[in-house]
Amino acid sequence: YTKALDYHLWCESITKTCLGDLHPDYVSTLENIGSVYCMKGEYTKALDYYHRCEAITNKSLGESHPTYASCLGNIGRVYSDLGEYMKALDYFHRCEVIQKTSLGDSHPKYASTLANIGTVYRHLGEYTKALDYHLWCESITKTCLGDLHPDYVSTLENIGSVYCMKGEYTKAL
Protein backbone atom coordinates (compact mmCIF):
# COMPACT_ATOMS: atom_id res chain seq x y z
CA TYR A 1 0.00 0.00 0.00
CA THR A 2 2.86 2.37 0.69
CA LYS A 3 4.05 2.38 -2.90
CA ALA A 4 0.49 2.82 -4.21
CA LEU A 5 -0.04 5.70 -1.83
CA ASP A 6 3.20 7.36 -2.93
CA TYR A 7 2.10 7.21 -6.57
CA HIS A 8 -1.41 8.49 -5.81
CA LEU A 9 -0.02 11.39 -3.76
CA TRP A 10 2.37 12.24 -6.59
CA CYS A 11 -0.55 12.05 -9.02
CA GLU A 12 -2.58 14.36 -6.76
CA SER A 13 0.12 17.00 -6.93
CA ILE A 14 0.45 16.79 -10.71
CA THR A 15 -3.30 16.68 -11.35
CA LYS A 16 -3.96 19.66 -9.10
CA THR A 17 -1.19 21.67 -10.79
CA CYS A 18 -2.21 20.78 -14.34
CA LEU A 19 -6.00 20.61 -14.11
CA GLY A 20 -6.93 22.44 -10.93
CA ASP A 21 -8.65 21.29 -7.78
CA LEU A 22 -12.17 21.29 -9.25
CA HIS A 23 -11.43 18.90 -12.10
CA PRO A 24 -13.07 15.43 -12.04
CA ASP A 25 -9.69 13.76 -12.50
CA TYR A 26 -8.44 15.49 -9.37
CA VAL A 27 -11.45 14.17 -7.47
CA SER A 28 -10.72 10.66 -8.78
CA THR A 29 -7.18 10.94 -7.48
CA LEU A 30 -8.42 11.98 -4.04
CA GLU A 31 -10.86 9.09 -4.11
CA ASN A 32 -8.04 6.68 -4.93
CA ILE A 33 -6.00 7.99 -2.01
CA GLY A 34 -8.99 7.59 0.26
CA SER A 35 -9.41 4.01 -0.96
CA VAL A 36 -5.81 3.15 -0.14
CA TYR A 37 -6.16 4.59 3.35
CA CYS A 38 -9.37 2.63 3.78
CA MET A 39 -7.65 -0.61 2.74
CA LYS A 40 -4.88 0.17 5.23
CA GLY A 41 -7.48 0.61 7.96
CA GLU A 42 -6.62 4.29 8.35
CA TYR A 43 -10.24 5.37 8.36
CA THR A 44 -9.73 8.92 9.65
CA LYS A 45 -7.44 9.69 6.73
CA ALA A 46 -9.81 7.94 4.32
CA LEU A 47 -12.71 10.05 5.57
CA ASP A 48 -10.65 13.21 5.15
CA TYR A 49 -10.05 12.43 1.47
CA TYR A 50 -13.61 11.27 0.86
CA HIS A 51 -15.02 14.43 2.47
CA ARG A 52 -12.74 16.50 0.25
CA CYS A 53 -14.14 14.61 -2.75
CA GLU A 54 -17.66 15.30 -1.53
CA ALA A 55 -17.05 19.04 -1.14
CA ILE A 56 -15.32 19.45 -4.50
CA THR A 57 -17.89 17.38 -6.36
CA ASN A 58 -20.74 19.28 -4.74
CA LYS A 59 -19.14 22.57 -5.83
CA SER A 60 -18.22 21.46 -9.35
CA LEU A 61 -21.03 19.08 -10.35
CA GLY A 62 -23.79 19.64 -7.80
CA GLU A 63 -25.65 17.45 -5.33
CA SER A 64 -27.71 15.68 -7.97
CA HIS A 65 -24.77 14.23 -9.92
CA PRO A 66 -23.97 10.49 -9.78
CA THR A 67 -20.35 11.27 -8.89
CA TYR A 68 -21.56 13.14 -5.82
CA ALA A 69 -23.63 10.10 -4.89
CA SER A 70 -20.51 7.96 -5.23
CA CYS A 71 -18.69 10.25 -2.79
CA LEU A 72 -21.51 9.81 -0.29
CA GLY A 73 -21.39 6.05 -0.77
CA ASN A 74 -17.66 5.98 -0.06
CA ILE A 75 -18.17 7.91 3.16
CA GLY A 76 -21.00 5.58 4.11
CA ARG A 77 -18.78 2.53 3.61
CA VAL A 78 -16.12 3.95 5.92
CA TYR A 79 -18.68 4.67 8.63
CA SER A 80 -20.04 1.16 8.18
CA ASP A 81 -16.53 -0.27 8.56
CA LEU A 82 -16.12 1.79 11.73
CA GLY A 83 -19.38 0.40 13.11
CA GLU A 84 -21.01 3.85 13.03
CA TYR A 85 -24.11 2.44 11.41
CA MET A 86 -26.47 5.40 11.80
CA LYS A 87 -23.98 7.70 10.08
CA ALA A 88 -23.49 5.05 7.39
CA LEU A 89 -27.24 4.82 6.83
CA ASP A 90 -27.51 8.58 6.50
CA TYR A 91 -24.89 8.66 3.75
CA PHE A 92 -26.20 5.54 2.01
CA HIS A 93 -29.78 6.84 1.98
CA ARG A 94 -28.63 10.18 0.55
CA CYS A 95 -26.67 8.26 -2.08
CA GLU A 96 -29.70 6.09 -2.84
CA VAL A 97 -31.96 9.07 -3.51
CA ILE A 98 -29.47 10.71 -5.88
CA GLN A 99 -28.75 7.48 -7.74
CA LYS A 100 -32.42 6.67 -8.18
CA THR A 101 -33.01 10.09 -9.71
CA SER A 102 -29.83 10.34 -11.79
CA LEU A 103 -29.22 6.71 -12.81
CA GLY A 104 -32.64 5.13 -12.44
CA ASP A 105 -33.85 2.37 -10.17
CA SER A 106 -32.55 -0.41 -12.38
CA HIS A 107 -28.87 0.58 -12.44
CA PRO A 108 -26.18 -1.72 -10.93
CA LYS A 109 -24.73 1.13 -8.84
CA TYR A 110 -28.16 1.74 -7.36
CA ALA A 111 -28.41 -1.97 -6.56
CA SER A 112 -25.02 -1.84 -4.86
CA THR A 113 -26.19 0.99 -2.63
CA LEU A 114 -29.29 -1.01 -1.71
CA ALA A 115 -26.99 -3.89 -0.75
CA ASN A 116 -24.93 -1.56 1.44
CA ILE A 117 -28.08 -0.36 3.20
CA GLY A 118 -29.21 -3.96 3.68
CA THR A 119 -25.87 -4.88 5.20
CA VAL A 120 -26.06 -2.00 7.67
CA TYR A 121 -29.56 -3.04 8.71
CA ARG A 122 -28.27 -6.59 9.19
CA HIS A 123 -25.54 -5.27 11.49
CA LEU A 124 -28.18 -3.33 13.40
CA GLY A 125 -30.23 -6.51 13.83
CA GLU A 126 -33.09 -5.15 11.73
CA TYR A 127 -33.39 -8.32 9.66
CA THR A 128 -36.70 -7.58 7.96
CA LYS A 129 -35.39 -4.28 6.58
CA ALA A 130 -32.10 -5.94 5.66
CA LEU A 131 -33.91 -8.67 3.77
CA ASP A 132 -36.12 -6.15 1.96
CA TYR A 133 -33.10 -4.23 0.69
CA HIS A 134 -31.16 -7.35 -0.29
CA LEU A 135 -34.14 -8.80 -2.16
CA TRP A 136 -34.63 -5.48 -3.93
CA CYS A 137 -30.93 -5.54 -4.86
CA GLU A 138 -31.23 -9.16 -6.03
CA SER A 139 -34.03 -8.31 -8.43
CA ILE A 140 -32.12 -5.42 -10.00
CA THR A 141 -28.80 -7.27 -10.14
CA LYS A 142 -30.31 -10.35 -11.78
CA THR A 143 -32.06 -8.23 -14.40
CA CYS A 144 -29.07 -5.97 -15.13
CA LEU A 145 -26.13 -8.32 -14.80
CA GLY A 146 -27.58 -11.82 -15.01
CA ASP A 147 -27.53 -14.71 -12.58
CA LEU A 148 -23.94 -15.69 -13.37
CA HIS A 149 -22.40 -12.36 -12.41
CA PRO A 150 -20.28 -12.20 -9.21
CA ASP A 151 -22.37 -9.30 -7.88
CA TYR A 152 -25.49 -11.46 -8.17
CA VAL A 153 -23.76 -14.26 -6.25
CA SER A 154 -22.78 -11.77 -3.52
CA THR A 155 -26.39 -10.65 -3.31
CA LEU A 156 -27.53 -14.23 -2.81
CA GLU A 157 -24.91 -14.64 -0.08
CA ASN A 158 -26.23 -11.51 1.64
CA ILE A 159 -29.79 -12.85 1.49
CA GLY A 160 -28.65 -16.20 2.87
CA SER A 161 -26.78 -14.47 5.67
CA VAL A 162 -29.88 -12.57 6.74
CA TYR A 163 -31.97 -15.74 6.73
CA CYS A 164 -29.32 -17.41 8.91
CA MET A 165 -29.39 -14.49 11.34
CA LYS A 166 -33.18 -14.86 11.51
CA GLY A 167 -32.80 -18.58 12.20
CA GLU A 168 -34.50 -19.49 8.92
CA TYR A 169 -31.89 -22.00 7.84
CA THR A 170 -33.96 -23.72 5.17
CA LYS A 171 -34.48 -20.42 3.36
CA ALA A 172 -30.80 -19.65 3.74
CA LEU A 173 -29.96 -22.69 1.66
Helices and strands as residue ranges (DSSP letters): H 2-19, H 24-39, H 43-60, H 66-81, H 85-102, H 108-123, H 127-145, H 150-165, H 169-172
